[in-house]
């Protein structure tokens, strides 16, 4: 799990240049995520986000998953824009794929969807899939990131 979380954080940071109960979403700060913050880890993970990158994570011991979302304060701002559908996780209860475009991607996962917003970030989960670009409804910050679909199942 430590390697998965580290890989998701590094990949999300590059693409974007605390409680552990089910459903809790926590801001990534300059501290370590240790085993008291995430019971799924067997060793602490030091999170190093690039300058102006915000991140949040969810360590969900109910379904044995770690989810993360990041964005950059001066990231993508062009809109409307078209995003490619990407599986960003899997619902542990239904085993149903979770997509960055929500229901718009469920019918045709190879499709693209249009978003009217101008801000975006990236999200992923240890339950499978890939890192997907996700639309934000406002400027990048931890509040916006906590609204992402990856944290709602």
Secondary structure, DSSP 8 states (H G I E B T S, - for coil): -HHHHHHHHHHHHHHT----STT--EE--SSEE-TTT-TT-SS-EE----TTEEEEEEEETTTTEEEEEEEETT-----SEEEE--EEEE-TTT--EEETTTHHHHS-TT-EEEE--SEEEEEEETTSS--EEEEESSSSSHHHHTTSGGG--
